[in-house]
């Protein structure tokens, strides 16, 4: 059986006004009775709005709804393409909907689209993306999304914080946990169900995942470090080239980290992220005494290249430390102008 994709959680990376608007347009359209696990006799259903989906006869087939939402829902299409560009690569959009839960409408353990459950390399990878829509949430209300191991032990639970993005392998057992009696609101989540039939051959994220997931870096996988660093850059408004450079910033190895995949060539990286982003990666990886070198270069010459390199170092350090004297110094240099 293939390895699971890692669980990823991102805060403050999505346009919250856009999320609120998509949610508001669904108001009054909820239907009751959709079940997360139709095979569980205890699952009595919950509230649900289909934003775009196949009919039931096509549910077990691989289709891409991207063109359909492009024609019918510009806001949803804009959000979807943003998620593709920065988080999941060119995966296919299988379904998109909003789920709603109130006290007493419990979620039950399930795997997404279990008919795609993989037992071999040709089956599709399914990643699920969840955006939390409630602008206010009290931790006493419960309602976490819990993700389980195959042994049904809780691996991670995520509170439904407004604008939070959760990405996880849809083939992992998971459930929306019950709401407490004191919760008087409808817990709402926007869900994108995705499929990819050519893992390792279809998009940047999958390729990066396949070569880095078994490497360790700063207490996490190398993949998570790279993606998290890129997400910080995205949150801070980086353009695509810089965000992509952050995704690969230490792929060639640096003076501080050398447990990198073998056989990585510059041409291959250029084919994925382009020459501008790759140049940043190449310089970043080959610069000695990197922090001082980038600070000194930028202090003398505030060119775009020097600023971008210093910015990548800032995102890299912030991802590992959460902030320290070095990040404060960089912040004063490039954000206080």
C-alpha angles and dihedrals in degrees: 000000000000120000117262122251112249123260111254128190124188129184129196094008100109127071100257094198089057091047091051091049094051089049094048092052089059093055112119093019099088118125123196127229108051110141127213090202112026091181093061110088089204093060104100095175138248141230117294143177120193108214093177131346146142121261115261093263091062098042093103094048126087111247134152118229095188095105091048095055089044087062098040109030119028095182094051090045091052092051092046095051090047090054091048093049097050110022118022110014124226099335121154119257106234100171139350125192146136121250123202130197132187130181107298097023097101127186121231134211113276146143118237115252093350091190086074093053105142125237095158143026095266096063119097124263110233119204120183122209120200125190116192113226108186109107091205126037131172115206088222088067093069114204098141121163104238123199119200139202119241085262089060095248116139109258097178140347123205125200116225097248114174113268093006115146119212119190120183143149106280091212090068117096110257142155144182104250122230123277120237122245091252091062107100099173138082109258104221131193132178110219130198116191113200139186134196121190099183105052111189092015105059113058147006096255094052092047092050090047094052095053099040110031094090094049122090126222130173095337096316138064119291088240092057092048092052095045093044091051090052091048091055088053092049091049089053092052102259118169120245096265094053093043090051091047088055090054089059101024097130100021093121093048129256137221087269101041129034106156090108132142115275125239097031110151131193091237091056092050091046089053089057105040107012134250098284094054093042092053089057090050093048094050092044092053096045101044116105122215084015103186096051092040094053094043092050094045093050093045089056099037120021094198123151091250094053092045092051093050092050090047092053090051089050092053091045093052093042091053092053102038108021087232136326141166092294094053090047091054092050090046091055091050102048106022103040097065 
